[in-house]
Amino acid sequence: MKIAQLSPLWESVPPQLYGGTERIVSYLTEELVRQGHEVTLFASGDSKTAADLKACCPRALRLHETGPVNRDAPMVLMQERALGAASGQYDIIHSHLDFLSFPMSRRAHAPVVTT
């Protein structure tokens, strides 16, 4: 199965410090890869994974050069742009962005699960 995982960009996957959601995304992603699924992780560029990493920003937004970027809308827009038309190549998209991914889910070319 081809699976896209969308993780918050605030922290890397797995997180270096705080980041319960990012830790769960890491555990889930690595296990899906281990089971033979084709997984693409949309996360910050400093993330580490056995999946295909699509960096939506160079580093976790918490570590931004000008200080932490604490805005949800830019985070979702960066990921939506990265996912873009490629959403049709996945069997399912699993978003860990809470309600922020609802607008994207309407335009996706695959089923979207949000947790």
VEXVOMAR-433196 format. One record per residue: x, y, z of N, C-alpha, C, O, CB in turn; residue in one letter. Coordinates in pm, 1 decimal. Atoms other than C-alpha are relative to their C-alpha. Glycine has a CB too. Example, Ala and Ser with C-alpha at 12.3 -4.5 7.8 and 13.67 -1.06 7.14 Angstrom:
BEGIN
REC,n.east,n.north,n.up,ca.east,ca.north,ca.up,c.east,c.north,c.up,o.east,o.north,o.up,cb.east,cb.north,cb.up,type
REC,89.0,-119.0,0.0,1230.0,-450.0,780.0,90.0,120.0,0.0,193.6,118.1,66.5,-99.2,2.7,124.6,A;
REC,-82.0,-119.0,-6.0,1367.0,-106.0,714.0,-77.0,109.0,73.0,-26.1,219.8,89.9,41.4,46.2,-141.5,S;
***
This chain:
BEGIN
REC,n.east,n.north,n.up,ca.east,ca.north,ca.up,c.east,c.north,c.up,o.east,o.north,o.up,cb.east,cb.north,cb.up,type
REC,85.3,-117.3,0.0,0.0,0.0,0.0,89.9,123.7,0.0,192.5,126.4,68.0,-97.1,-0.3,122.9,M;
REC,-73.8,-126.7,3.3,125.0,352.4,-79.6,-67.6,96.9,96.2,-185.0,130.7,80.8,5.5,59.7,-145.4,K;
REC,55.5,-80.8,-108.6,78.2,573.8,224.4,77.8,130.5,12.4,200.9,130.2,13.6,3.1,-78.0,133.9,I;
REC,-61.1,-129.8,-29.7,145.1,945.4,275.6,-28.4,32.4,146.0,-143.0,25.4,190.6,-54.6,113.1,-95.1,A;
REC,13.3,-42.6,-139.9,206.7,1055.5,635.0,31.1,149.1,6.5,137.3,191.9,-38.6,95.5,-82.2,95.3,Q;
REC,-20.1,-143.9,-16.9,167.2,1427.5,713.5,20.5,29.6,147.6,-69.7,10.6,229.1,-120.6,81.1,-56.5,L;
REC,-32.7,-28.4,-139.6,339.7,1532.1,1034.0,10.1,150.5,22.3,46.6,223.7,-69.7,132.0,-69.3,40.3,S;
REC,-21.4,-141.7,-29.0,339.5,1872.0,1206.1,146.6,37.4,-24.4,236.7,-43.0,-0.4,-40.7,32.4,146.0,P;
REC,-135.6,-45.5,30.2,644.3,2077.4,1103.8,67.3,68.1,118.2,183.8,107.1,109.0,-2.8,94.2,-117.0,L;
REC,-53.9,-68.0,-117.5,694.6,2228.1,1448.8,123.0,-71.4,54.8,216.1,-6.5,102.5,-106.5,10.2,108.4,W;
REC,-109.0,81.9,-54.9,927.8,1944.0,1552.0,37.7,-105.0,-103.9,-45.0,-141.8,-187.4,-41.6,-67.7,135.9,E;
REC,-43.2,104.5,93.4,1132.4,1686.1,1359.1,-63.6,-134.1,36.8,-120.1,-150.2,145.0,154.3,-12.1,-0.4,S;
REC,50.8,136.2,-22.3,1028.4,1321.0,1326.8,119.3,-95.2,-4.5,183.6,-103.6,-109.1,-109.3,-40.0,-108.0,V;
REC,56.3,-14.1,-133.9,1124.6,1168.2,1562.7,45.9,131.5,61.8,144.2,190.2,16.4,40.7,-119.2,89.5,P;
REC,-34.6,-129.3,-59.5,1135.8,1475.4,1786.1,131.9,-5.3,75.2,166.7,-106.5,136.0,-110.1,45.7,93.5,P;
REC,-123.9,-11.2,-77.3,1464.3,1592.4,1933.3,-29.9,37.5,144.6,44.9,1.8,235.6,93.9,104.0,-63.4,Q;
REC,39.5,-41.1,-135.2,1286.2,1742.3,2233.3,-146.1,-38.1,20.2,-181.9,-155.7,14.6,21.7,154.5,22.1,L;
REC,144.2,19.2,-15.5,913.2,1784.1,2292.1,-58.8,-44.9,-133.2,-6.2,-8.7,-238.4,-69.0,130.5,49.8,Y;
REC,66.6,35.9,124.9,682.9,1627.3,2036.0,-68.8,-134.1,4.9,-26.7,-227.8,-63.0,97.9,0.1,-111.3,G;
REC,71.7,126.7,-10.9,437.6,1355.3,2130.7,-59.4,-45.5,-132.0,-51.2,-163.4,-166.3,-109.0,11.5,102.4,G;
REC,58.2,36.2,129.5,260.3,1365.6,1794.8,108.1,-49.3,-94.8,90.7,-150.9,-162.1,-74.4,119.7,-61.9,T;
REC,-108.6,36.8,90.0,588.4,1351.2,1604.8,60.4,-135.5,37.3,105.2,-209.4,-50.3,108.1,107.6,1.5,E;
REC,-51.8,130.7,-43.4,702.1,1052.6,1813.3,-93.2,-112.1,-47.9,-46.7,-215.8,-95.2,15.0,-4.5,155.4,R;
REC,97.0,98.8,47.4,382.0,862.5,1730.3,10.1,-14.8,-151.9,5.6,-126.3,-203.7,-144.0,40.4,41.0,I;
REC,-16.7,5.1,145.7,422.2,954.2,1361.5,123.5,-83.1,-34.6,120.1,-163.5,-127.9,12.3,143.6,-59.5,V;
REC,-122.8,76.3,24.4,775.8,813.6,1376.3,-22.5,-148.9,20.8,11.4,-229.6,-65.8,112.3,48.8,91.6,S;
REC,25.8,142.2,-28.0,670.4,485.6,1539.3,-87.5,-62.0,-109.2,-57.5,-170.1,-159.6,-68.0,-16.6,138.1,Y;
REC,93.8,51.5,99.2,381.9,440.6,1295.3,66.4,-12.2,-137.4,53.3,-114.7,-204.3,-123.4,90.9,-8.5,L;
REC,-65.7,-0.3,130.8,584.2,532.4,986.0,103.2,-110.9,-11.1,105.7,-183.9,-110.2,66.1,134.5,-25.5,T;
REC,-105.5,102.1,5.5,878.1,306.2,1070.5,-59.1,-140.7,-2.0,-6.5,-228.6,-70.4,95.3,15.0,119.6,E;
REC,62.5,132.5,-0.8,648.8,10.6,1142.7,-66.9,-29.7,-134.5,-60.3,-142.5,-183.3,-103.1,-9.9,113.9,E;
REC,61.2,21.0,131.5,457.1,59.3,817.3,105.7,-34.4,-104.6,83.3,-121.3,-188.8,-78.3,125.0,-43.3,L;
REC,-110.5,31.8,91.2,788.2,60.6,626.1,48.9,-141.8,26.4,71.4,-218.6,-67.1,116.6,101.6,16.3,V;
REC,-48.0,133.2,-36.8,901.6,-249.0,816.6,-93.5,-108.7,-53.3,-48.8,-217.1,-90.8,13.2,-11.7,152.7,R;
REC,98.3,96.7,48.9,580.4,-424.7,711.4,-8.8,-4.2,-152.9,-86.6,-81.9,-208.4,-136.1,32.4,57.6,Q;
REC,-7.0,6.0,145.6,657.3,-352.4,345.6,-82.3,102.2,-75.7,-89.8,96.3,-198.4,-41.0,-131.6,-43.1,G;
REC,77.3,-104.2,68.0,436.1,-53.0,271.8,94.4,105.9,-56.6,203.7,127.2,-4.1,-102.6,64.8,97.1,H;
REC,-74.9,-112.3,56.4,562.6,230.9,52.0,-51.3,126.3,68.6,-163.0,171.1,42.8,-16.1,8.5,-157.8,E;
REC,43.6,-113.6,-81.3,549.7,527.3,288.9,80.3,124.1,-37.4,202.6,118.9,-50.2,15.4,-31.1,151.2,V;
REC,-63.1,-129.7,19.4,623.3,891.5,215.1,-35.8,85.2,120.5,-153.0,100.0,154.9,-45.6,68.0,-134.6,T;
REC,20.1,-84.7,-117.4,669.2,1117.0,516.6,20.0,145.3,-39.8,128.2,183.7,-84.1,96.9,-39.5,115.1,L;
REC,-7.3,-144.1,23.4,592.9,1486.6,469.1,26.1,64.2,135.6,-62.8,70.3,220.6,-132.7,56.4,-67.5,F;
REC,-42.3,-50.0,-131.0,783.7,1648.5,755.1,113.3,100.2,-20.5,147.0,134.2,-133.9,45.2,-117.4,93.8,A;
REC,-112.8,-92.8,9.2,1067.6,1888.1,834.2,123.3,-73.6,-51.7,136.3,-194.8,-34.5,29.4,65.1,137.7,S;
REC,-118.2,58.3,62.5,1399.2,1831.0,656.4,98.6,-63.0,95.0,182.4,-142.4,52.3,69.1,102.2,-77.0,G;
REC,-91.4,60.5,-97.3,1582.0,1740.4,976.6,-57.6,-127.9,60.2,-4.6,-179.1,158.8,31.8,99.6,111.2,D;
REC,59.4,126.1,-45.6,1358.2,1435.1,1024.7,84.7,-117.0,-48.3,155.2,-106.9,-148.7,-146.0,-14.2,-50.7,S;
REC,-73.8,121.4,34.7,1508.9,1085.8,1014.3,-99.6,-115.3,-9.6,-174.7,-142.0,84.3,112.2,-30.9,105.5,K;
REC,98.1,105.5,22.9,1311.6,796.9,866.6,49.0,-97.2,-105.3,131.6,-62.6,-189.7,-134.0,59.4,-41.8,T;
REC,-25.0,98.8,104.8,1334.1,479.5,662.0,-95.4,21.7,-117.6,-76.1,-36.0,-224.6,-15.3,-143.3,55.9,A;
REC,96.0,-32.0,106.2,1041.2,615.2,457.4,63.4,99.7,-96.6,173.0,150.1,-71.9,-132.6,57.4,59.4,A;
REC,-41.8,-104.2,93.0,1077.7,846.9,159.3,-37.0,133.7,64.3,-155.3,162.2,83.1,-67.8,-17.4,-142.6,D;
REC,24.5,-128.1,-67.4,1114.5,1190.1,324.6,-18.4,110.5,-102.6,67.5,132.2,-188.0,115.8,34.8,95.7,L;
REC,24.8,-120.2,79.0,959.8,1489.9,152.0,5.4,116.8,97.5,-87.6,139.4,174.9,-139.0,-6.5,-76.8,K;
REC,-20.1,-111.1,-92.8,1095.8,1791.5,337.2,-86.2,118.7,-41.6,-72.1,170.5,-152.3,149.1,40.7,5.4,A;
REC,88.0,-113.4,26.6,833.4,2066.1,357.1,62.0,130.7,47.1,14.2,238.6,12.0,-135.0,-20.8,67.5,C;
REC,-79.1,-113.7,-44.8,1079.1,2301.4,527.0,136.3,-57.3,40.1,144.7,-175.6,73.2,-70.4,78.5,120.5,C;
REC,-133.5,54.3,-26.8,1455.7,2270.1,592.0,17.6,-58.2,140.2,81.6,-162.0,157.3,101.6,106.9,-20.8,P;
REC,-15.6,42.7,-139.4,1432.2,2236.1,970.9,-133.4,13.6,70.6,-226.3,77.3,20.9,109.6,83.2,72.9,R;
REC,120.2,-15.5,-82.2,1171.2,2203.9,1241.0,-26.5,148.8,21.4,66.2,225.5,47.3,15.4,-73.9,136.9,A;
REC,33.3,-142.1,-13.0,986.0,2535.3,1264.9,39.3,55.9,136.2,63.1,176.0,149.1,-148.6,21.0,-22.9,L;
REC,-43.6,-44.7,-132.2,1075.7,2551.5,1633.6,143.7,51.2,-4.7,182.7,134.0,77.6,-12.4,-114.2,102.2,R;
REC,-142.1,-34.3,9.2,1440.3,2588.5,1524.3,29.1,104.4,-107.0,144.7,121.8,-145.5,80.7,-124.1,-28.1,L;
REC,-18.0,-97.7,107.3,1385.9,2860.1,1261.5,102.3,105.8,39.4,108.9,146.9,155.2,-133.6,66.4,-35.1,H;
REC,-108.8,-95.8,-25.6,1678.1,3106.1,1227.8,-47.0,129.8,64.6,24.6,187.6,146.4,70.6,32.1,-129.0,E;
REC,49.4,-126.5,-53.3,1463.1,3408.5,1310.2,-83.4,-19.4,125.8,-148.8,73.8,172.8,-81.7,72.1,-105.0,T;
REC,79.5,32.1,-117.7,1302.6,3238.3,1606.9,-110.4,-96.2,-38.9,-136.5,-116.7,-157.4,-58.7,127.4,63.9,G;
REC,104.0,98.5,29.8,1024.2,2985.4,1636.1,-111.9,57.6,-85.9,-160.0,168.0,-60.7,-57.8,-54.4,128.7,P;
REC,114.5,-36.9,82.6,757.9,3006.1,1368.3,-119.1,-71.8,60.5,-129.5,-194.2,52.9,20.9,-37.9,-153.2,V;
REC,112.0,62.0,-71.3,437.8,2948.4,1559.7,-132.3,37.2,-65.3,-220.0,96.9,-2.8,-0.2,42.3,147.9,N;
REC,123.9,-25.0,72.6,169.6,2974.6,1296.7,-40.0,-129.3,-69.6,41.5,-190.7,-138.4,16.1,117.4,-102.7,R;
REC,45.2,125.5,59.6,-39.0,2678.7,1184.7,-25.6,11.1,-149.9,4.6,-82.1,-224.4,-125.3,-46.6,68.9,D;
REC,36.7,-12.3,141.3,-156.0,2814.0,848.4,119.4,-18.4,-93.2,109.2,-95.7,-188.5,-63.6,135.3,-25.4,A;
REC,-114.5,22.6,89.9,192.1,2841.2,688.5,45.6,-145.5,-0.5,87.8,-197.0,-104.0,116.5,89.5,40.3,P;
REC,-41.2,139.3,-9.8,270.8,2491.2,811.3,-84.5,-86.4,-93.2,-30.8,-167.5,-168.6,-11.5,-50.0,145.2,M;
REC,89.8,80.6,82.0,-32.8,2341.0,641.1,17.0,34.3,-147.5,13.8,-55.0,-232.1,-145.8,21.0,43.2,V;
REC,-18.1,-39.2,139.6,20.2,2541.9,321.9,127.2,-59.8,-58.4,127.7,-101.6,-174.2,3.5,151.9,-12.5,L;
REC,-124.5,60.5,47.3,379.9,2416.6,294.0,-20.7,-147.6,-31.1,28.4,-198.0,-132.2,111.7,17.1,104.5,M;
REC,22.7,142.5,22.6,264.0,2057.7,327.0,-96.4,-23.7,-114.7,-77.6,-116.4,-193.5,-53.0,-65.6,126.0,Q;
REC,95.4,16.1,109.4,-29.4,2099.5,92.7,69.6,22.0,-133.4,42.7,-49.6,-229.9,-118.6,97.5,15.7,E;
REC,-75.1,-24.5,122.8,203.6,2243.4,-170.2,91.7,-118.1,-31.4,103.7,-158.4,-147.1,82.2,129.7,12.0,R;
REC,-89.1,114.2,21.2,448.8,1955.6,-120.2,-77.7,-123.0,-46.3,-31.5,-197.0,-133.1,77.0,-32.0,128.6,A;
REC,82.1,115.2,38.2,172.4,1696.1,-147.4,-62.7,22.0,-137.7,-57.9,-65.2,-224.4,-109.9,-25.5,105.4,L;
REC,55.0,-43.5,127.8,-3.7,1879.0,-430.8,-70.5,-105.8,-81.1,-146.0,-187.7,-28.7,106.1,55.4,-80.5,G;
REC,64.7,92.3,93.1,-112.6,1684.3,-733.9,45.0,-143.5,20.7,-19.4,-235.9,-28.9,28.0,41.7,-142.4,A;
REC,-50.1,135.9,-24.6,91.7,1384.3,-616.4,-92.8,-78.8,90.9,-73.7,-199.2,108.1,139.3,5.1,61.2,A;
REC,87.8,71.5,-93.0,-188.7,1298.7,-374.1,-67.0,-119.6,-66.9,-105.3,-214.3,1.8,-106.2,94.5,55.7,S;
REC,62.4,110.3,71.2,-332.9,1071.0,-643.2,84.5,-125.7,-8.2,33.6,-232.4,-42.7,-34.3,43.4,-136.0,G;
REC,-84.7,119.3,5.7,-35.3,837.0,-626.0,-0.6,-80.1,129.7,68.3,-181.5,140.3,141.1,39.6,-33.5,Q;
REC,8.4,70.9,-128.3,-121.8,731.2,-269.3,-133.6,-72.3,12.8,-235.6,-27.8,-39.9,18.7,98.2,117.7,Y;
REC,123.7,72.1,-29.3,-375.9,475.4,-156.8,-75.2,66.2,114.4,-198.0,61.2,121.2,29.8,-146.4,34.0,D;
REC,59.9,-69.8,-114.2,-434.8,673.8,162.1,96.9,107.2,48.5,218.7,91.2,40.0,-34.8,-99.7,115.6,I;
REC,-77.9,-108.4,-59.6,-315.3,997.5,320.5,-39.1,6.8,146.4,-156.7,22.4,179.3,-24.8,138.0,-73.0,I;
REC,25.7,-6.1,-144.2,-281.3,998.5,699.2,55.2,132.6,50.8,176.5,152.9,55.5,65.3,-122.2,76.2,H;
REC,-37.7,-131.5,-50.5,-277.4,1351.2,837.8,-1.7,1.1,152.1,-96.7,-45.0,215.4,-93.9,108.2,-55.2,S;
REC,-10.9,-16.8,-145.2,-162.5,1421.9,1191.2,-9.3,148.8,34.7,44.1,193.0,136.5,133.6,-61.0,53.3,H;
REC,8.1,-145.7,-14.3,-248.0,1793.0,1154.7,-132.0,47.3,58.5,-164.0,165.9,50.4,21.0,65.5,-133.5,L;
REC,126.9,-35.1,-61.9,-582.8,1786.1,1332.9,-93.6,59.6,-106.0,-89.2,18.3,-221.8,21.6,99.8,117.5,D;
REC,99.0,-56.8,92.0,-857.2,1996.0,1171.9,63.8,83.8,-109.9,-3.0,118.3,-207.3,-99.2,84.6,76.6,F;
REC,-65.7,-86.0,98.0,-599.7,2199.0,977.9,8.7,-63.7,-138.1,23.8,6.6,-238.0,138.3,35.3,47.8,L;
REC,-9.3,66.6,130.5,-591.0,1938.7,703.0,-136.2,-17.7,-67.3,-142.7,-69.2,-178.9,66.2,-135.4,16.1,S;
REC,132.9,19.1,59.5,-967.4,1942.9,640.6,-13.3,65.1,-138.5,-63.5,-0.2,-230.0,-106.2,56.7,93.0,F;
REC,11.9,-58.5,134.8,-949.7,2193.0,347.7,78.0,-79.8,-104.8,29.4,-99.4,-216.1,49.4,144.9,1.1,P;
REC,-81.1,77.5,92.5,-670.8,1989.9,184.9,-68.5,-131.2,-35.1,-60.5,-177.4,-148.9,138.1,-26.6,59.4,M;
REC,61.5,130.8,23.1,-867.6,1668.4,223.5,-108.8,6.4,-107.1,-137.6,-93.5,-172.9,-58.5,-54.1,130.0,S;
REC,104.5,-14.9,102.7,-1139.9,1804.9,-3.2,58.8,-0.8,-140.0,-9.4,-37.0,-235.9,-78.5,129.3,22.0,R;
REC,-64.8,-6.0,131.1,-888.4,1850.3,-287.1,89.7,-120.1,-27.4,139.5,-135.7,-138.9,81.0,126.5,-11.1,R;
REC,-89.7,115.2,16.2,-688.1,1531.7,-232.4,-60.5,-102.2,-95.4,-182.4,-115.0,-106.6,29.2,-65.9,136.4,A;
REC,42.8,102.9,95.0,-704.1,1255.1,-490.5,9.9,-139.3,60.7,21.9,-238.6,-11.0,83.7,7.3,-127.5,H;
REC,-4.2,127.2,-73.5,-695.1,982.2,-224.4,-76.4,20.7,130.4,-92.9,134.5,174.3,149.3,-47.5,27.3,A;
REC,66.5,-14.1,-130.1,-884.4,910.0,98.3,95.6,60.0,103.0,214.6,28.7,104.1,-52.5,-136.8,49.3,P;
REC,-79.9,-64.7,-104.3,-762.1,1121.2,392.0,-54.5,-40.3,136.3,-174.2,-28.4,162.7,-1.0,155.1,-16.3,V;
REC,32.9,31.7,-139.0,-761.1,1001.7,752.7,69.7,104.2,85.5,188.2,131.3,65.5,43.8,-147.2,39.7,V;
REC,-58.1,-101.0,-87.9,-704.3,1265.2,1020.5,-6.5,-48.3,143.6,-113.4,-83.9,193.4,-72.7,135.5,-15.2,T;
REC,-4.1,36.5,-142.0,-591.3,1179.2,1372.9,79.0,103.6,75.9,95.0,92.3,197.4,61.6,-140.4,20.4,T;
***
